[in-house]
Amino acid sequence: MKPPIVWSIAGSDCGGGAGLQADLKAFEAFDVHGCTAVAALTAQHSRAVLRVDAVDADVLEAQLAALAQDLPPRAIKLGLLGSVDNVLCVARWVDRLREQAAVALVLDPVRAASTGAVFAHAALRQAFLDELLPRATLITPNRHEAAWLLDRELRDEHSLPSAARALQALGPGAVAITGGDAGGPWARDWILTPQAEGWLDLPRIDTQHHHGSGCVFAASAAAALAWGHCEADALVLAKMATAEALRRGHPAGQGAGPVRPGGGFASRLANLPRLRQPDWPVDETEGFAPLQRPVLGLYAITDSAEGIERLLAAGVRSLQLRIKRAPDPALREAVRRSVRAAQAVGAQLFINDHWALALEEGAYGVHLGQEDLLALDAQALVALRRAGVRLGLSTHSHWEVCRALTLRPSYIACGPIHPTTTKQMPWMAQGEDNLAYWCQLLDCPVVAIAGMDEARAREAARCGAAGVAVLRGLGQADDLPATVRRLHEAIMEGAWGPRRPAPPRARPSLPGPVS
């Protein structure tokens, strides 16, 4: 596939640590083709910025016109622009480009260098508010820059959710207020996107070599958007790329050294952040009970106690009771009957959604979708953990995996791997490459969901899936024991065969702003 083109319109750092130079390194890590337009020239080294000069607007105009003729972008990252005239020039070009095709715009509203040099003034702030925020797909201010844009003090992290909403009201589609400069054991970014809202957390990486990290974060988000990722997933990937760049940071001069992006960032689990809701605990030590049998194999899903009993009789030992209706006496009886049947043969049975009823009836496990997960408060989460119940969570994308990992579930289900007709969903089929990616990256059992038959079950096991969820293929089987036997055999063949190699990054599973 031809790499997408991403422009960086920013300042040049002659020390090679930030600005255009950092952006190009981030673009390379994402396998996109990066183009640059110089908006400002700086004289700086690792300890100080000695001079900043905005280029003339007609010079910036000429650069953008040349790029537009032959190298139109899928995304643009804006950094140091230097003057109001340059802001107006960029705004005009964004409109012209968008008349031809969708273009994502990521604004890093650079106000000052980490060494203390101030790059922006009141007139430039107003130009950002009037011209760039209304056009931005995403803005990535740090806490000081967010306070500057809003002209109000942000005293602590509790003020960031309302600040993000206030910034979004000024026009951008998504906001990430970064917290890498805030201190403390966690690097916490508050994200507000069309898909998700919450704290994007990673343990802080202890390094003094962090020059250019804000540039890398914004440029990485632009690159991910150019590949077609939605805003929330783009921010997860940007966080991963920036974490890797910080790990690889190195001394250059006598001051803070530059970060160094690298292409393997998405294959390192330590770079994958957690997406926490405001009332969820920041605790990496307590998780849900592990599975008694981590290799789930055939994971059969049915909507009745009769179905559970038939599947158990056919030899299935990993099952889910999925009844989509409001609780009533019949539902309780179905859960009770299913739990008792599974306990009698030592099967791992998960109750879909109805977690409180599952606890009351002594169920082995609960499976929740993302909407049901968000409906849980801290008290419910504590109750589930203390009950010792196993928890499985559905995920369809990067940010949902990050949200699920916050709770350290017993397993994570990834899908849809193939198109499914069982329910309407906005998600694109992830395919076996994405499944192999998640199986390689995550350190908990992964269940493949949606569209499974014998051949696909075999390949899912070859991808590393600990379980293969099957619904329609079992409910329609004329000879259930024979069907179960063939699926068991296919999964075993895949598990013992050569492992499918994982790609360096997962591809988009939800259309983004330039898909």
MIPA-549454 format. One line per 8 residues: number of its first residue (from 1); their letters; for each residue x negated, z negated, y of C-alpha. Coordinates in nm, 4 decimals. Example, Ala and Ser with C-alpha at 12.3 -4.5 7.8 and 13.67 -1.06 7.14 Angstrom:
BEGIN
1 = as = -1.2300,-0.7800,-0.4500 | -1.3670,-0.7140,-0.1060 $
***
This chain:
BEGIN
1 = mkppivws = 0.0000,0.0000,0.0000 | -0.1269,0.0890,0.3458 | -0.2235,-0.2268,0.5366 | 0.0039,-0.2989,0.8321 | -0.1440,-0.2874,1.1808 | -0.1553,-0.6004,1.3961 | -0.2698,-0.6135,1.7563 | -0.4385,-0.9067,1.9225 $
9 = iagsdcgg = -0.4133,-0.9132,2.3012 | -0.6281,-1.2036,2.4088 | -0.9553,-1.3165,2.5573 | -1.3000,-1.2367,2.4239 | -1.5139,-1.5346,2.3223 | -1.8755,-1.4303,2.3511 | -1.9642,-1.7273,2.1288 | -1.7642,-1.5716,1.8447 $
17 = gaglqadl = -1.5494,-1.8768,1.7709 | -1.2080,-1.8218,1.9250 | -0.9958,-1.5544,2.0911 | -1.0189,-1.1964,1.9715 | -1.3123,-1.2730,1.7460 | -1.1208,-1.5454,1.5563 | -0.8114,-1.3273,1.5369 | -0.9989,-1.0446,1.3687 $
25 = kafeafdv = -1.1320,-1.2835,1.1042 | -0.7793,-1.4074,1.0340 | -0.6485,-1.0499,1.0092 | -0.9205,-0.9682,0.7576 | -0.8197,-1.2664,0.5433 | -0.4651,-1.1224,0.5288 | -0.5762,-0.7662,0.4511 | -0.4177,-0.6230,0.7647 $
33 = hgctavaa = -0.5796,-0.3784,1.0061 | -0.6534,-0.5628,1.3283 | -0.6727,-0.3927,1.6682 | -0.7812,-0.5665,1.9883 | -0.7023,-0.5319,2.3567 | -0.9209,-0.7425,2.5847 | -0.7129,-0.9297,2.8424 | -0.9872,-1.1649,2.9636 $
41 = ltaqhsra = -1.3613,-1.2089,2.9370 | -1.5150,-1.5511,2.8937 | -1.8672,-1.6801,2.9220 | -1.8777,-1.9717,2.6795 | -2.0683,-2.1416,2.4026 | -1.9855,-2.4207,2.1594 | -1.9989,-2.6922,2.4265 | -1.8373,-2.5395,2.7357 $
49 = vlrvdavd = -1.6531,-2.2495,2.8938 | -1.8606,-2.1407,3.1908 | -1.6514,-1.8558,3.3299 | -1.3198,-1.6785,3.2730 | -1.2297,-1.3409,3.4245 | -0.9024,-1.1607,3.3603 | -0.9466,-0.7868,3.3154 | -0.7624,-0.5656,3.5621 $
57 = advleaql = -0.4092,-0.4853,3.4537 | -0.4821,-0.1109,3.4612 | -0.7685,-0.1646,3.2153 | -0.5369,-0.3563,2.9829 | -0.2763,-0.0832,3.0295 | -0.5267,0.1831,2.9234 | -0.6201,-0.0102,2.6076 | -0.2583,-0.0569,2.5032 $
65 = aalaqdlp = -0.1709,0.3059,2.5756 | -0.4602,0.4240,2.3598 | -0.3584,0.1999,2.0696 | 0.0069,0.3019,2.0954 | -0.0801,0.6696,2.0572 | -0.2345,0.6302,1.7128 | -0.2125,0.2698,1.5904 | 0.1343,0.1275,1.6636 $
73 = praiklgl = 0.1674,-0.2342,1.5481 | 0.4030,-0.4159,1.3169 | 0.3124,-0.7395,1.4931 | 0.1315,-0.8498,1.8092 | -0.0479,-1.1778,1.8652 | -0.0909,-1.2908,2.2269 | -0.3573,-1.5359,2.3366 | -0.5388,-1.5781,2.6672 $
81 = lgsvdnvl = -0.3937,-1.3182,2.9069 | -0.5561,-1.4386,3.2265 | -0.3137,-1.3151,3.4926 | 0.0507,-1.2634,3.5773 | -0.0122,-0.8894,3.6077 | -0.1398,-0.8837,3.2499 | 0.1689,-1.0721,3.1307 | 0.3909,-0.8122,3.2984 $
89 = cvarwvdr = 0.1857,-0.5309,3.1432 | 0.2248,-0.6790,2.7952 | 0.5994,-0.7332,2.8396 | 0.6496,-0.3685,2.9364 | 0.4578,-0.2509,2.6317 | 0.6490,-0.4766,2.3933 | 0.9721,-0.3195,2.5166 | 0.8337,0.0343,2.4808 $
97 = lreqaava = 0.7092,-0.0295,2.1292 | 1.0362,-0.1882,2.0218 | 1.2226,0.1252,2.1288 | 1.0431,0.2999,1.8400 | 1.0343,0.0298,1.5701 | 1.0668,-0.3439,1.5091 | 0.7614,-0.5355,1.6312 | 0.7077,-0.9088,1.5841 $
105 = lvldpvra = 0.5573,-1.0924,1.8816 | 0.3659,-1.4174,1.8324 | 0.2706,-1.6078,2.1468 | -0.0058,-1.8666,2.1448 | 0.0427,-2.0004,2.5012 | -0.3207,-2.0867,2.5657 | -0.3501,-2.3298,2.8543 | -0.6925,-2.4867,2.8060 $
113 = astgavfa = -0.9981,-2.4777,2.5834 | -1.0829,-2.7675,2.3524 | -1.3822,-2.8285,2.5795 | -1.1448,-2.8938,2.8716 | -1.1565,-2.5675,3.0682 | -0.8114,-2.4768,3.2031 | -0.7081,-2.1133,3.1620 | -0.3528,-2.1177,3.3021 $
121 = haalrqaf = -0.1806,-2.2124,3.6263 | 0.1751,-2.2578,3.7503 | 0.2382,-1.8874,3.8190 | 0.1172,-1.7925,3.4712 | 0.3404,-2.0582,3.3164 | 0.6408,-1.9133,3.4966 | 0.5475,-1.5635,3.3783 | 0.5360,-1.6933,3.0199 $
129 = ldellpra = 0.8824,-1.8443,3.0642 | 1.0331,-1.5379,3.2317 | 0.8656,-1.2529,3.0433 | 0.7193,-1.3622,2.7092 | 0.9290,-1.6427,2.5631 | 1.2482,-1.4304,2.5718 | 1.0643,-1.1542,2.3845 | 0.8777,-1.3751,2.1360 $
137 = tlitpnrh = 0.9534,-1.3818,1.7658 | 0.7490,-1.7012,1.7362 | 0.5570,-1.9299,1.9711 | 0.2850,-2.1685,1.8495 | 0.2008,-2.4196,2.1256 | 0.0162,-2.7388,2.0527 | 0.1718,-3.0578,2.1859 | -0.0003,-3.0367,2.5254 $
145 = eaawlldr = 0.1028,-2.6728,2.5658 | 0.4613,-2.7493,2.4681 | 0.4744,-3.0269,2.7286 | 0.3278,-2.7866,2.9870 | 0.5831,-2.5155,2.9135 | 0.8711,-2.7647,2.9318 | 0.7245,-2.9506,3.2310 | 0.7905,-3.2842,3.0671 $
153 = elrdehsl = 0.5956,-3.5503,2.8820 | 0.6024,-3.5557,2.5031 | 0.5140,-3.9149,2.4275 | 0.5011,-3.9084,2.0479 | 0.5950,-3.6997,1.7459 | 0.9559,-3.8207,1.7598 | 1.0003,-3.6142,2.0750 | 0.8928,-3.2878,1.9089 $
161 = psaaralq = 1.2222,-3.1870,1.7393 | 1.4098,-3.1935,2.0700 | 1.1158,-3.0226,2.2431 | 1.1236,-2.7411,1.9864 | 1.4964,-2.6928,2.0427 | 1.4408,-2.6859,2.4197 | 1.1702,-2.4223,2.3781 | 1.3875,-2.2149,2.1463 $
169 = algpgava = 1.6622,-2.2239,2.4085 | 1.4212,-2.0385,2.6394 | 1.4265,-1.7348,2.4123 | 1.1850,-1.7345,2.1166 | 1.3343,-1.6907,1.7724 | 1.1113,-1.9569,1.6153 | 0.8886,-2.2406,1.7356 | 0.5968,-2.4225,1.5767 $
177 = itggdagg = 0.4573,-2.7154,1.7756 | 0.1224,-2.7694,1.6122 | -0.0308,-3.1102,1.5635 | -0.3840,-3.0421,1.4572 | -0.5121,-3.1958,1.7810 | -0.2925,-3.5085,1.7607 | -0.5123,-3.7282,1.5388 | -0.4044,-3.9439,1.2462 $
185 = pwardwil = -0.4295,-3.8897,0.8698 | -0.1842,-3.5970,0.8687 | -0.1949,-3.2622,1.0470 | 0.1751,-3.2304,1.1262 | 0.3465,-2.9282,1.2789 | 0.7136,-2.9352,1.3712 | 0.8663,-2.5985,1.2841 | 1.2029,-2.4630,1.3935 $
193 = tpqaegwl = 1.2903,-2.1271,1.2397 | 1.6039,-1.9363,1.1390 | 1.5350,-2.0424,0.7797 | 1.4164,-2.4032,0.7995 | 1.3306,-2.6959,1.0244 | 1.1055,-2.9920,0.9589 | 0.7516,-3.1275,0.9428 | 0.4932,-2.8929,0.7939 $
201 = dlpridtq = 0.2364,-3.1439,0.6690 | -0.1126,-3.1400,0.5228 | -0.3662,-3.4198,0.5009 | -0.6018,-3.3823,0.7950 | -0.9272,-3.2053,0.7101 | -1.2110,-3.4182,0.8377 | -1.4390,-3.1763,1.0209 | -1.5868,-3.1400,1.3664 $
209 = hhhgsgcv = -1.5996,-2.7630,1.3243 | -1.2506,-2.6662,1.4422 | -1.3182,-2.4190,1.7237 | -1.0636,-2.1362,1.7063 | -0.8158,-2.3071,1.4730 | -0.5215,-2.2486,1.7064 | -0.6089,-1.8806,1.7358 | -0.6358,-1.8463,1.3583 $
217 = faasaaaa = -0.2981,-2.0145,1.3081 | -0.1149,-1.7793,1.5454 | -0.3000,-1.4688,1.4264 | -0.2287,-1.5597,1.0626 | 0.1412,-1.5991,1.1382 | 0.1415,-1.2551,1.3028 | -0.0314,-1.1036,0.9990 | 0.2203,-1.2619,0.7608 $
225 = lawghcea = 0.5096,-1.1321,0.9713 | 0.3525,-0.7857,0.9621 | 0.3612,-0.7988,0.5809 | 0.7358,-0.8605,0.6008 | 0.7537,-1.2373,0.5534 | 1.0249,-1.4325,0.7313 | 0.9286,-1.6801,1.0023 | 0.9279,-1.9966,0.7880 $
233 = dalvlakm = 0.7160,-1.8357,0.5155 | 0.4819,-1.6886,0.7770 | 0.4193,-2.0390,0.9113 | 0.3468,-2.1755,0.5632 | 0.0925,-1.8972,0.5085 | -0.0553,-1.9575,0.8542 | -0.0958,-2.3260,0.7721 | -0.2682,-2.2375,0.4445 $
241 = ataealrr = -0.5014,-1.9877,0.6105 | -0.5929,-2.2342,0.8851 | -0.6612,-2.5116,0.6344 | -0.8968,-2.2831,0.4452 | -1.0647,-2.1810,0.7718 | -1.1200,-2.5470,0.8591 | -1.2659,-2.6196,0.5148 | -1.5086,-2.3319,0.5672 $
249 = ghpagqga = -1.5955,-2.4233,0.9266 | -1.9643,-2.4431,1.0030 | -2.2031,-2.5398,1.2810 | -2.3211,-2.2557,1.5029 | -2.4391,-2.4062,1.8301 | -2.4769,-2.7672,1.9350 | -2.1048,-2.8375,1.9771 | -1.7955,-2.7926,1.7630 $
257 = gpvrpggg = -1.8532,-2.5042,1.5259 | -1.6105,-2.2216,1.4524 | -1.3581,-2.2144,1.1736 | -1.4098,-1.9382,0.9176 | -1.1031,-1.7760,0.7593 | -1.1361,-1.6549,0.4033 | -0.9293,-1.4360,0.1748 | -0.8759,-1.6922,-0.1027 $
265 = fasrlanl = -0.6729,-1.9296,0.1126 | -0.3413,-1.8742,-0.0675 | -0.4824,-1.9466,-0.4145 | -0.5856,-2.3046,-0.3346 | -0.3157,-2.5669,-0.3978 | -0.4812,-2.8094,-0.1542 | -0.3936,-2.5657,0.1261 | -0.0209,-2.5600,0.0444 $
273 = prlrqpdw = 0.1658,-2.7838,0.2910 | 0.4709,-2.9993,0.2367 | 0.7895,-2.9374,0.4345 | 0.9409,-3.2774,0.5038 | 1.2761,-3.3649,0.6520 | 1.2615,-3.6245,0.9312 | 1.3896,-3.9129,0.7148 | 1.1835,-3.8299,0.4076 $
281 = pvdetegf = 0.8840,-4.0563,0.3399 | 0.5278,-3.9374,0.3854 | 0.4137,-4.0611,0.0455 | 0.2031,-3.8666,-0.2014 | 0.1849,-4.1435,-0.4620 | 0.5444,-4.1668,-0.5881 | 0.7089,-3.8784,-0.7679 | 0.9764,-3.8199,-1.0284 $
289 = aplqrpvl = 0.9215,-3.8906,-1.3943 | 0.7378,-3.6134,-1.5804 | 0.9088,-3.4152,-1.8531 | 0.8789,-3.5607,-2.2018 | 0.8086,-3.2043,-2.3207 | 0.6479,-3.0099,-2.0334 | 0.6799,-2.6821,-2.2252 | 1.0520,-2.6198,-2.1891 $
297 = glyaitds = 1.0519,-2.2799,-2.3625 | 1.4025,-2.1364,-2.3717 | 1.5992,-2.3159,-2.0983 | 1.9660,-2.2376,-2.1625 | 2.2333,-2.2728,-1.8924 | 2.6033,-2.3063,-1.9658 | 2.9184,-2.4218,-1.7865 | 3.0856,-2.6365,-2.0511 $
305 = aegierll = 3.0292,-2.9203,-2.2942 | 3.1349,-2.6845,-2.5725 | 2.8581,-2.4478,-2.4656 | 2.6037,-2.7311,-2.4724 | 2.7064,-2.8266,-2.8238 | 2.6884,-2.4659,-2.9463 | 2.3417,-2.4201,-2.7949 | 2.2154,-2.7457,-2.9450 $
313 = aagvrslq = 2.3447,-2.6377,-3.2857 | 2.1595,-2.3075,-3.2428 | 1.8300,-2.4916,-3.1859 | 1.7977,-2.5001,-2.8053 | 1.6305,-2.8183,-2.6776 | 1.6080,-2.7502,-2.3022 | 1.9476,-2.7086,-2.1378 | 2.1402,-2.7285,-1.8132 $
321 = lrikrapd = 2.5087,-2.8040,-1.7642 | 2.6133,-2.6060,-1.4574 | 2.9762,-2.6649,-1.3591 | 3.0490,-2.5504,-1.0037 | 3.3587,-2.7439,-0.9060 | 3.4522,-3.0717,-0.7376 | 3.4200,-3.3914,-0.9429 | 3.7286,-3.4821,-1.1452 $
329 = palreavr = 3.8041,-3.6589,-1.4772 | 3.7437,-3.3379,-1.6724 | 3.4013,-3.2981,-1.5136 | 3.3049,-3.6548,-1.5989 | 3.4128,-3.6046,-1.9578 | 3.2117,-3.2800,-1.9803 | 2.8987,-3.4550,-1.8465 | 2.9468,-3.7549,-2.0776 $
337 = rsvraaqa = 3.0044,-3.5402,-2.3838 | 2.7031,-3.3183,-2.3043 | 2.4722,-3.6134,-2.2412 | 2.5661,-3.7767,-2.5709 | 2.5219,-3.4531,-2.7658 | 2.1777,-3.3944,-2.6135 | 2.0667,-3.7540,-2.6718 | 2.1651,-3.7309,-3.0371 $
345 = vgaqlfin = 1.9024,-3.4605,-3.1009 | 1.6442,-3.5596,-2.8368 | 1.7085,-3.2567,-2.6137 | 1.6163,-3.2352,-2.2461 | 1.9508,-3.1875,-2.0663 | 1.9765,-3.1406,-1.6894 | 2.3010,-3.1777,-1.4944 | 2.3290,-2.9280,-1.2101 $
353 = dhwalale = 2.4197,-3.0698,-0.8656 | 2.6374,-3.3681,-0.9675 | 2.3514,-3.6170,-0.9483 | 2.5536,-3.9349,-0.8903 | 2.7738,-3.8629,-1.1909 | 2.4660,-3.7767,-1.3959 | 2.3122,-4.1164,-1.3154 | 2.6324,-4.2985,-1.4034 $
361 = egaygvhl = 2.6452,-4.1248,-1.7418 | 2.2786,-4.1818,-1.8222 | 2.1633,-3.8193,-1.8051 | 1.8038,-3.7295,-1.8845 | 1.7661,-3.5018,-1.5814 | 1.9230,-3.3520,-1.2699 | 1.8757,-3.0040,-1.1285 | 1.9401,-2.9428,-0.7594 $
369 = gqedllal = 1.9526,-2.6342,-0.5430 | 1.8127,-2.6394,-0.1933 | 2.1453,-2.7049,-0.0204 | 2.2154,-3.0020,-0.2460 | 1.8621,-3.1260,-0.1906 | 1.9080,-3.1206,0.1877 | 2.2323,-3.3139,0.1488 | 2.0431,-3.6100,-0.0009 $
377 = daqalval = 1.9460,-3.8924,0.2303 | 1.6522,-4.1265,0.1800 | 1.8722,-4.3808,-0.0011 | 1.9874,-4.1211,-0.2548 | 1.6305,-4.0092,-0.3171 | 1.5264,-4.3682,-0.3828 | 1.8175,-4.4129,-0.6230 | 1.7208,-4.1009,-0.8180 $
385 = rragvrlg = 1.3580,-4.2063,-0.8457 | 1.4343,-4.5635,-0.9480 | 1.6705,-4.4414,-1.2193 | 1.3785,-4.2667,-1.3876 | 1.5734,-3.9430,-1.4025 | 1.3833,-3.6137,-1.4253 | 1.4364,-3.3805,-1.1308 | 1.4231,-3.0023,-1.1264 $
393 = lsthshwe = 1.4509,-2.8071,-0.8002 | 1.5356,-2.4425,-0.7339 | 1.3084,-2.2469,-0.5004 | 1.3067,-1.8897,-0.3784 | 1.0283,-1.8749,-0.1186 | 0.7188,-2.0404,0.0222 | 0.8993,-2.2861,0.2457 | 1.1374,-2.3918,-0.0305 $
401 = vcraltlr = 0.8449,-2.4574,-0.2639 | 0.6845,-2.6650,0.0120 | 1.0063,-2.8616,0.0589 | 1.0391,-2.9202,-0.3153 | 0.6789,-3.0369,-0.3548 | 0.7389,-3.3083,-0.0964 | 0.9394,-3.4959,-0.3604 | 0.7002,-3.4260,-0.6498 $
409 = psyiacgp = 0.9742,-3.3119,-0.8896 | 0.9480,-3.2910,-1.2668 | 0.9579,-2.9111,-1.2530 | 1.0134,-2.6306,-1.0040 | 1.2339,-2.3310,-1.0770 | 1.1278,-2.0048,-0.9094 | 1.3542,-1.7072,-0.8655 | 1.5255,-1.4812,-0.8660 $
417 = ihptttkq = 1.2566,-1.3144,-1.0740 | 1.4881,-1.0216,-1.1481 | 1.8164,-0.9115,-0.9876 | 2.1112,-1.1217,-1.0993 | 2.4874,-1.0811,-1.0872 | 2.5707,-1.4473,-1.1501 | 2.5944,-1.5245,-0.7770 | 2.5483,-1.3625,-0.4368 $
425 = mpwmaqge = 2.2126,-1.4448,-0.2769 | 2.0169,-1.3154,0.0228 | 1.6916,-1.3228,-0.1740 | 1.4991,-1.0219,-0.2960 | 1.3891,-1.0332,-0.6594 | 1.0440,-1.1930,-0.6625 | 0.9187,-1.0037,-0.9657 | 0.6636,-1.1056,-1.2225 $
433 = dnlaywcq = 0.3683,-1.0911,-0.9830 | 0.5209,-1.3681,-0.7702 | 0.6026,-1.5661,-1.0818 | 0.2409,-1.5381,-1.1988 | 0.1278,-1.6481,-0.8519 | 0.3407,-1.9631,-0.8484 | 0.2503,-2.0510,-1.2068 | -0.1193,-2.0182,-1.1220 $
441 = lldcpvva = -0.0922,-2.2167,-0.7961 | 0.1367,-2.5098,-0.8770 | 0.0370,-2.8135,-1.0807 | 0.3828,-2.8859,-1.2226 | 0.5899,-2.6945,-1.4815 | 0.7471,-2.3744,-1.3451 | 1.0771,-2.2352,-1.4738 | 1.1565,-1.8643,-1.4298 $
449 = iagmdear = 1.5168,-1.7997,-1.3322 | 1.7475,-1.4947,-1.3078 | 1.7896,-1.1717,-1.5003 | 1.6174,-1.2683,-1.8252 | 1.6378,-1.0826,-2.1569 | 1.3941,-1.0813,-2.4496 | 1.1373,-0.8495,-2.2903 | 1.1515,-1.0272,-1.9562 $
457 = areaarcg = 1.1364,-1.3676,-2.1239 | 0.8193,-1.2598,-2.3039 | 0.6620,-1.1456,-1.9769 | 0.7704,-1.4624,-1.7937 | 0.5892,-1.6708,-2.0537 | 0.2846,-1.4453,-2.0139 | 0.2972,-1.5239,-1.6411 | 0.2593,-1.8908,-1.7305 $
465 = aagvavlr = 0.6204,-2.0081,-1.7005 | 0.6810,-2.3352,-1.8832 | 1.0475,-2.2477,-1.9170 | 1.2634,-1.9347,-1.9100 | 1.6191,-1.9879,-1.7866 | 1.8840,-1.7758,-1.9568 | 2.2551,-1.7777,-1.8780 | 2.4433,-1.4507,-1.9294 $
473 = glgqaddl = 2.2375,-1.3385,-2.2285 | 2.3517,-1.6434,-2.4264 | 2.7116,-1.6706,-2.3162 | 2.7801,-1.3133,-2.4271 | 2.5946,-1.3335,-2.7603 | 2.7967,-1.2460,-3.0697 | 2.5474,-1.4206,-3.2984 | 2.4141,-1.7126,-3.0917 $
481 = patvrrlh = 2.1651,-1.8511,-3.3476 | 2.0069,-1.5071,-3.3923 | 1.9899,-1.4516,-3.0163 | 1.8292,-1.7926,-2.9641 | 1.5770,-1.7211,-3.2392 | 1.4762,-1.3869,-3.0848 | 1.4366,-1.5439,-2.7392 | 1.2270,-1.8279,-2.8852 $
489 = eaimegaw = 1.0042,-1.5743,-3.0578 | 0.9667,-1.3608,-2.7454 | 0.8707,-1.6626,-2.5344 | 0.6201,-1.7768,-2.7963 | 0.4626,-1.4290,-2.8100 | 0.4238,-1.4253,-2.4325 | 0.2831,-1.7769,-2.4166 | 0.0178,-1.6984,-2.6784 $
497 = gprrpapp = -0.0653,-1.3541,-2.5397 | -0.3115,-1.2662,-2.2629 | -0.2227,-1.4308,-1.9312 | -0.0880,-1.2014,-1.6605 | -0.3287,-1.2113,-1.3621 | -0.1907,-1.3585,-1.0408 | -0.2091,-1.1737,-0.7071 | -0.3948,-1.3397,-0.4162 $
505 = rarpslpg = -0.0673,-1.3968,-0.2294 | 0.3029,-1.3896,-0.3106 | 0.5018,-1.1077,-0.1568 | 0.8092,-1.1691,0.0630 | 1.1313,-1.2821,-0.1039 | 1.3506,-1.2849,0.2078 | 1.3532,-1.0065,0.4677 | 1.1595,-1.0924,0.7812 $
513 = pvs = 1.1991,-0.9701,1.1394 | 1.0004,-0.6498,1.0736 | 1.1041,-0.5864,0.7117 $
***
